[in-house]
Amino acid sequence: MKFILALLLLISIVPKSIAQRQTENVILITTDGLRWQEMFGGADSSLLFDPTYTSDTAKLIKQFWANTPEERRQKLFPFFWSTIAKQGQLYGNRWNGSKMNISNTYWFSYPGYNEILSGFADERINSNDKIDNPNTTVFEFINNQPKYKGKVASYATWDVVPHIINEKRTGIPVNAGHEPVANPNPREQLLNDIQDKLPSPWGETRQDFITYYMAKEYIQKNKPKVFFLSFDETDDFAHAGKYDQYLLTANLVDKFVADLWTYLQSQPEYKGKTTILLTTDHGRGHTPKARWKDHGTKTPDCFQIWMGALGPDTPAKGEVKHAEVLFQNQIAQTLAKALGLHFTCEHPVGDAIQTVFK
């Protein structure tokens, strides 16, 4: 009897985060260079109303403009604000005292993705060159766990992502750039054909819609437990100075996330068992408004980013306000913690964001 009572007492004091963790799968979604200003304030009037950046101002104003930032962001990101903001969490609205920063000193893509995935701001990563990442990422760490071996994968628009994950060393499958799907089913063959024949305005980088539908097919066929989905065209259109296309692409990413979440909740392998984390690799400029096209150390404030979380172990706090300052290097450990793991490797790793889980 004493043994039974002691056992019951032990069970009663086990932390809820351990005893009740429901997450079995994690999907990380990034969209390159999407500003927190649009995420939390919707369309920027200084760019939306300017034909220099928005070719059909009347059409885009009708689609995305409203009098308040709350209405504008709802129009631009309906899934984020109707689902994630109600059932999950959003961080990074600096107007409301929520700050999330990049730790690396470069403020562009490869250093940002390395920091997201490795939890480590590595000063050696100082270009976007196709150099295999020397750092262990959280995906490599998870893939080395027996439970997850061979169940980690990635689809990305940007053709540098295979090097950031270090596909050669890790063996994690990464489809990016204009890479066709191997052994395609009929839908994948159609996507291969579209990718091959449709001219891309971005050279070696394909369009996001191809990435998304290829990724969805992969998830449907292979049922990965950990997946990285990386979009790029928000950054591409921003560099091109096309604010209208930047907004349309951001809105499209919202639709992709909504579609994927709906699919996940329809599948027994994923329903009620999947956490998604959403973020960006860097911010953009804002003053003067032409600096919106740019990022990097010569562009003030583009170290400012945002993050979203949605899943069965994430309390529905919505838009988090007046919180402690968070950093990009915390995302990797947060991803690992969602699976009940602690990410350790040869380099330091930022702490998990505890409020995502309590």
C-alpha positions in Angstrom: 0.0 0.0 0.0 2.8 2.4 0.9 4.4 1.7 -2.5 1.2 2.4 -4.3 0.7 5.7 -2.4 4.3 6.7 -3.2 3.8 5.9 -6.8 0.6 8.0 -7.0 2.3 10.9 -5.3 5.2 10.7 -7.8 2.8 10.8 -10.7 1.0 13.7 -9.2 4.1 15.9 -9.1 5.4 15.1 -12.6 5.4 18.4 -14.5 2.5 18.9 -16.8 4.9 19.5 -19.7 6.2 16.0 -19.4 3.0 14.1 -18.2 0.6 15.6 -20.8 2.7 16.5 -23.8 0.7 15.7 -26.9 3.0 16.9 -29.7 4.4 14.0 -31.9 5.1 16.1 -35.0 6.6 19.5 -35.6 6.5 21.6 -38.8 8.6 24.7 -39.1 7.4 27.3 -41.7 9.4 30.3 -42.7 8.7 33.1 -45.2 11.8 35.1 -46.2 12.1 38.7 -45.1 8.5 39.3 -44.1 8.4 42.3 -41.8 6.7 42.3 -38.4 5.1 45.6 -39.4 2.9 43.8 -41.9 2.3 40.8 -39.7 0.9 43.0 -36.9 -0.3 46.1 -38.8 -1.3 44.9 -42.2 -0.6 46.9 -45.4 1.7 50.0 -45.0 -0.2 53.0 -46.4 3.1 54.8 -47.4 3.8 51.9 -49.8 0.3 50.8 -50.7 -0.8 54.2 -51.8 2.4 54.9 -53.8 2.3 53.8 -57.5 6.1 53.5 -57.4 5.7 50.4 -55.3 2.1 49.4 -56.0 1.1 49.3 -59.7 -2.6 49.0 -59.2 -3.2 51.0 -56.1 -7.1 50.9 -56.4 -7.2 47.1 -56.6 -4.8 46.5 -53.7 -6.4 49.2 -51.5 -9.8 47.4 -52.0 -8.2 44.1 -51.1 -6.0 45.0 -48.2 -6.8 48.4 -46.8 -8.9 49.2 -43.8 -8.9 52.0 -41.2 -7.3 50.1 -38.3 -4.2 47.9 -38.1 -6.4 45.2 -36.6 -8.6 45.2 -39.7 -5.7 45.4 -42.1 -3.8 42.5 -40.7 -7.0 40.4 -40.7 -7.3 41.1 -44.4 -3.7 40.3 -45.1 -3.3 37.3 -42.8 -6.8 35.8 -42.2 -5.6 32.5 -41.0 -2.9 33.9 -38.7 -5.5 36.3 -37.0 -8.5 34.0 -37.0 -6.8 30.8 -36.0 -3.2 31.2 -34.7 -4.0 34.4 -32.7 -7.0 32.7 -31.1 -5.7 29.1 -30.6 -2.0 29.7 -30.4 0.5 32.6 -29.9 2.1 35.4 -31.9 5.3 37.2 -30.8 7.0 40.3 -32.2 4.6 43.2 -32.1 6.9 45.9 -30.9 4.1 48.5 -30.8 2.7 46.4 -27.9 6.0 45.7 -26.2 6.7 42.3 -27.7 10.2 42.1 -29.1 12.0 39.3 -31.0 15.5 40.0 -32.4 18.1 38.4 -34.5 21.3 37.5 -32.6 23.7 37.3 -35.6 25.3 40.6 -36.8 24.5 40.2 -40.5 20.8 40.4 -40.9 20.4 38.5 -44.1 19.3 35.0 -45.1 22.0 32.3 -44.6 23.0 33.7 -41.2 19.4 33.9 -40.2 18.4 30.4 -41.3 21.5 29.0 -39.6 20.5 30.8 -36.4 17.0 29.5 -36.7 18.0 25.9 -37.3 21.2 25.6 -35.2 20.2 27.8 -32.3 23.6 29.5 -32.7 24.7 32.8 -34.3 27.8 31.8 -36.1 30.0 34.7 -37.2 31.6 32.4 -39.8 28.3 32.3 -41.7 28.7 35.7 -43.4 27.4 35.2 -46.9 24.7 33.5 -48.9 27.1 31.3 -50.7 26.3 27.6 -51.2 28.6 26.4 -48.5 27.7 23.4 -46.5 26.8 24.4 -43.0 29.4 23.3 -40.5 26.9 23.6 -37.6 24.7 20.8 -36.4 21.0 21.9 -36.8 18.1 20.8 -34.7 16.9 18.7 -37.7 20.2 16.8 -37.8 20.0 16.3 -34.0 16.4 15.0 -34.2 17.2 12.8 -37.2 19.9 11.1 -35.2 17.3 10.1 -32.6 16.2 6.5 -33.3 12.5 7.5 -33.0 12.8 10.1 -35.8 15.5 8.6 -38.0 14.4 9.0 -41.6 11.3 11.0 -40.6 12.8 14.4 -41.1 12.5 16.3 -44.4 12.4 19.7 -46.0 11.0 21.5 -49.1 12.2 25.0 -49.8 12.0 27.6 -52.5 15.5 29.0 -52.1 18.2 26.7 -53.6 20.7 27.4 -50.7 18.6 25.6 -48.1 20.1 22.1 -48.9 23.5 23.6 -47.9 22.1 25.2 -44.7 20.7 21.8 -43.6 23.8 20.2 -45.0 21.9 17.5 -46.9 25.2 15.7 -47.9 26.3 15.2 -44.3 23.0 14.6 -42.6 21.2 12.5 -45.2 18.0 14.6 -44.6 16.1 14.9 -47.9 15.8 18.5 -49.0 14.0 19.5 -52.3 14.8 23.1 -53.2 15.4 25.4 -56.1 14.3 23.8 -59.4 14.9 20.2 -58.2 12.3 17.9 -59.6 10.5 15.3 -57.4 12.0 11.8 -57.9 9.7 8.9 -58.7 6.8 11.3 -59.0 3.1 10.4 -58.8 0.8 12.1 -61.4 0.4 15.3 -59.4 4.1 15.5 -58.7 4.9 14.9 -62.4 2.6 17.8 -63.3 4.4 20.0 -60.8 7.7 18.9 -62.2 6.5 19.8 -65.7 5.3 23.2 -64.5 8.6 23.9 -62.8 10.5 22.9 -65.9 8.5 24.9 -68.4 7.3 27.9 -66.5 9.9 30.7 -66.5 10.9 31.8 -63.1 11.7 35.5 -62.5 14.2 34.5 -59.8 16.8 32.5 -61.7 17.7 29.4 -59.7 14.8 29.9 -57.3 11.4 28.6 -58.1 8.0 30.1 -57.2 6.5 29.4 -53.8 3.4 27.7 -55.1 5.4 24.9 -56.6 7.3 24.5 -53.3 4.0 24.3 -51.4 2.2 21.8 -53.5 5.3 19.6 -53.8 5.7 19.7 -50.0 2.1 18.8 -49.4 2.4 15.8 -51.7 5.5 14.7 -49.8 3.7 15.0 -46.5 0.7 13.1 -47.8 2.9 10.2 -49.1 5.6 10.0 -46.5 4.0 11.3 -43.3 7.2 12.9 -41.9 7.3 13.6 -38.2 9.5 16.7 -38.5 9.3 19.0 -41.6 10.8 22.3 -42.7 8.8 24.3 -45.2 10.6 27.4 -46.4 9.1 30.1 -48.7 11.1 32.9 -50.4 9.1 35.2 -52.7 8.2 37.7 -50.0 11.9 38.7 -50.0 12.2 38.4 -53.8 9.4 40.8 -54.5 10.5 43.2 -51.8 14.0 43.5 -53.3 12.3 44.1 -56.6 10.4 47.0 -55.1 7.0 45.5 -55.8 5.0 46.1 -52.7 1.8 44.9 -54.3 3.3 41.5 -55.1 4.9 41.3 -51.7 1.5 41.7 -50.1 -0.1 39.2 -52.5 2.6 36.7 -51.7 2.3 37.2 -48.0 -1.4 36.6 -48.3 -0.7 33.5 -50.4 1.6 32.1 -47.6 -1.3 32.6 -45.2 -3.5 30.5 -47.5 -0.9 27.8 -47.8 -0.6 27.6 -44.0 -4.4 27.5 -43.6 -4.6 24.7 -46.2 -1.8 22.7 -44.6 -3.3 23.1 -41.1 -6.7 21.9 -42.4 -5.1 18.9 -44.0 -3.1 18.0 -40.8 -6.3 18.1 -38.8 -7.9 15.7 -41.2 -5.3 13.0 -40.7 -5.1 10.7 -37.7 -1.3 10.8 -37.7 -1.3 14.6 -37.3 -4.6 15.7 -35.8 -4.1 17.0 -32.3 -0.5 15.8 -32.4 1.2 18.5 -34.5 2.8 21.8 -33.5 3.7 24.4 -36.1 6.2 27.2 -35.6 6.3 30.1 -38.0 8.9 32.8 -38.4 11.2 34.7 -40.8 15.0 34.9 -41.3 15.3 38.7 -41.1 13.3 41.9 -41.1 13.4 44.9 -43.5 14.0 48.6 -43.4 11.2 51.1 -42.9 12.6 54.7 -42.8 12.8 56.2 -45.3 10.1 54.0 -46.9 12.4 53.1 -49.8 14.5 51.1 -47.4 11.7 48.6 -47.2 13.4 47.0 -50.1 16.5 46.3 -48.2 18.0 44.5 -45.2 21.5 43.9 -43.8 23.6 45.7 -41.4 23.4 49.0 -43.3 19.6 49.0 -43.0 18.4 50.0 -39.5 16.1 47.8 -37.5 16.0 44.8 -39.8 17.1 42.6 -36.9 13.5 42.8 -35.8 11.5 39.6 -36.5 8.3 37.8 -35.4 7.2 34.2 -34.5 4.0 32.2 -34.3 3.2 28.9 -32.6 0.2 26.7 -32.8 -0.3 23.2 -31.4 -1.8 21.0 -28.7 0.8 21.9 -26.1 0.7 25.7 -26.8 -1.7 27.7 -24.6 -4.0 30.0 -26.5 -2.3 33.3 -25.4 -2.9 35.0 -28.7 -0.9 38.1 -29.4 1.7 38.2 -26.6 2.3 41.7 -25.2 4.9 43.2 -22.9 6.9 40.1 -22.8 10.6 39.4 -22.3 12.8 40.0 -25.3 13.2 36.8 -27.4 15.9 35.9 -29.9 16.1 33.9 -33.1 18.5 31.5 -31.6 15.8 30.2 -29.3 13.6 28.7 -32.0 15.7 25.5 -32.5 15.5 24.5 -28.8 11.8 25.4 -28.8 11.3 23.0 -31.7 13.1 20.3 -29.9 11.2 20.9 -26.6 7.9 20.5 -28.5 8.9 16.9 -29.1 10.2 16.4 -25.5 13.8 16.6 -26.5 16.7 18.8 -25.4 18.9 19.9 -28.3 22.7 19.6 -27.5 25.6 19.6 -29.9 29.1 21.0 -30.5 28.0 24.6 -30.2 25.9 26.6 -27.7 22.2 26.6 -28.3 19.7 29.2 -27.2 17.1 28.4 -24.6 13.7 27.3 -25.5 10.9 29.9 -25.4 9.1 28.6 -22.3 6.0 30.6 -22.8 5.2 28.6 -25.9 4.4 25.7 -23.6 3.0 27.2 -20.4 
